[in-house]
Amino acid sequence: MKQSPKEVAYAFLAAYYPNCSVAILAGSVARNEAKAGSDLDIVLIDEQEKYMSRFCLEKDGWPIEAFVYNSLSFHTFFESECMLGNPALPRMCAEGIILKGGQVAEELIREAKIKIEQGPLPWTDDQINYSRYMITDTLDDFIHAKDEAERLCIVNYLENLVQEFILRTNKRWTGQGKWMARAFREYNTEQAEVFFHAFDQFYKNRKSEPLIAYIDQILNPYGGRLFNGYKQ
C-alpha cells in the first residue's frame, strides 16, 4: 500500500535534511488536488545550504521535488519573485502544510498569504511601454515569418508576452507553464477563454489574421503597437 504524502515527506526529511529548521509540504497534495503522477513539493530552510538548490528523487512511489534554501536565500527569492510578478515560492508557502518549523513556518505562511492577496506592484508606464514594444517587435516577426517552424516558435513566445501584458496591466500575478493558465483564469475566466481560443485557432488552422486582430485589440487601450520612437 502506498504511504501517505506526509509519511513519505517526513521520511525524506529524516534521511536527507534532518537539520532543516523549516519544512513546508506544498503543491497539489497540500491543496487536496493530487492526481496520478502528482509529486510532493517540499520547501525547506536549512542553514547548511550555501545557496538555493533543488533536489529531486522518487521515494516510496512518490516523486519528490525539494526546494532548499537558507534563511537569506529564502527571503531573497521570496522578494525577487514578488517583484517580478511571478510568486512561485510565495504560492507554495501560502498553500502549504507545515511539516517542521513551528511559529517560524507559521509566520512564513502568513506572510506569503498576505503577499498573494495584495497582488503585485502595478506596472509603471515604462514597464507597460517596454511590454508593448516587445509584443510589437515579436508580432512583426510573426507577420513576416515564412518558415513554419519559426512561426510556431514566435507564436509560443508571443503567447507568453501577451498573457503577461494582460495580467500585469490588470495588477495580477503571472506564472509559468500551468500556473500562467491558472493565473489567467483566476483573473477572468471569460477573457482567459477568449485568449486561449485566439491562440488555439492559430495552432489548429494556421490563420494569422484573427490572432493579429486579437493582439491589437489588447494593445489598443494602451496606445496600440509601439515601435516608432520607442526609447529605453
N, C-alpha and C positions, 0 to 999 in steps of 0.2 A: 504493500500500500504506500502511495506517495506521501511523503511527510508534508506537513503544513508549511506555508511560507515562513512563518515565524520560527518554527523549529529549525528549518534549514538556514535561515538568516543567523540565528544565534549560534549554530554550529560553525557557520562560516566565520563569524567574528571570533569565536574561541580559537579557531585553527589559524587564522591569518592576521587578525587585528585585535589581539587580546588587550592591548594597551590603549585602544582608542577611547577618547573621552566622550564622544557623541556618535550615535548611530541612529539613522532615521530610515525606515523602510518606506519607499515611495513607489510611484508608478501605478499601473493598473491594479496590482494586488491591493495597494493601500486604498484605492478608490472602489474596491469591490467590483472591478470590471475585468478581472483576469479571464483570459481565454486560452485555448490550446496554443502553446507557443509563447505565452507571456513569460517575461523574465522577472527577476527580482532586482529592482533598482535600490541600491543602498547608498545613502550619503553618509560619509564618515569624516570625523575630525580626529586626526592622530598627529600629535606634535612631533613624532619621529619622522614624519614625511617632510621633505625639504620644499616640495612644490605640490601642485595639483597633479594627481596621477589617476589612471583608470585601470582597474583590474577585472578581467572577465574570466569566468570558468563555469563549468557545469558541475553541480553538486546535488546528489540525490534526486536526479531527474529535473532539476531546476537550473536554467541558465541564470547566472548571477552577473550583474554589472555593478561594480562598486566605484563610486566617485569619491576619491580620497583627497582630503585637504589637511593642512594645519590651520590654526586659527587665522593667521594672516592671509593665506591664500584663499580661505573660505570667504572672508569678508571682501577681499579684492574681487573675486569672481562674482560674488553676490551683487556688489555695487556696479561693476562694469557691465554686467548683463542687463541690469535695470537701465543704465544709461543708454545702452544700445537698443533697448526696447524689446529684447528677446530674453525673458527671465527664466531660463531653463532651471537653474538652481533654485531660485525662489519658488517656482512652481512645485518642484519636487518636495521642498520643505513644507510648503503650505498645505499640501495634501497628505503629508507623511504621518507615519505611526512611529512613535518613539520606541527604540529598542534599548537605547542606553543614553544617559546624559542628564536625566532628571530636569531640574529647573533651567539649566543652560539650554538643553534641547527645546524645552517648552518656550523659552524666550525667542529662540531662533525661528520656531514655527509661528509664533505670534507676530514677529517682525515680518516674516515672509507673507503672511496673510494680509497684513496692513499694506505692504508694498503692492501686492497683486490687486487689492481692492482699489488703491489710489490710482492705479494706471501709470503709464509713462509720462515723463515731462512732454509738454506739447512741442512739436517741431517748430523751429524758428523759420522765418521767411527764407533764410539762406539754405536751410535743410530742404524745405519744400522745393525751392528752385533747383537745387542740385538733383533732387529726385526727378523733377520734370525734365531736366537736361538729360539725365541718364536714360529715362524712358524714351525721350525723343530720339536720341542717338541710336539706341537699340532698335527702335521702331523703324528708323531709316535703314538700318542694316537689313532688317526683316523684309521691308518693301522691295529692296533692290537685290536681295539674295536670289540666286538661281539654283544653287546646289541644294538638293532636298535634305541632305544630312545637316548642312549648315542652317537651313531654315528651322529644322526641328530643334537644334541646339539654341538658336536665337530665341525661339518662342518659349522654350523652357526657362531661359533667363528672364525674358520679358514677363512671364507669368509671376515670377517672384518679385520683380521690381514693382509691378502694378499692384500686386496684393499688399506689399509693404506700404506703398503710397496710400492706398485706401485706408488701411488700418491706422497708420501713424498720423495722417491728417485728421483722423477722427479720434485721436488720443486713445488708441487702443494698442495693447500688446501684440507683437508678432510672434512668430515661432519658426521652426524648421521642420520640413517633412510633414508628418501628420499633424503636428502642432500648429502649422500655418493654417491648415484647413479648419481645425478646431477653433482657433482664434477668430477666424473669419466668421464662422457660424455663430460663435458666441456674441460677436458684434451685431450681425444682422443676417438672419437666415435667408431672407429673400434676396438680398444683394449678393450673398455668397453663391446662391444657386444661379443667378444671372451671370456672375463671374465665371463659375466653373462651366456653365453651358457655353459661354462665348469661346473659351479656350478648347473645350471638348469638341466643339464643332469643327474647329480648325484641325485638330488631331484626326478627326474622322473623315472629313471630306476635303481638307487642304484648301478651303476657300479663305482668302485673306481679308476680303473687304469687310465682312461683318465684324471680325476681330479688330481691325483698324478703327472702324467706326465706334466700337465699344470703348476702346482705349481713349480716343478723342473725347468721347462723352465724359469719361472720368476726369480728364485733364482740363476740360473747358472751364469749370467753375474757378480754377486756379490760374487762368490765363492761357490755357492751351499748351501746345507744344512749345518748347524753349530751346533754341539753339542760337539764332542770330542775336548777337550782343551779349550772350551769356559770359560772365567773367567770375572766376572763383578767387 
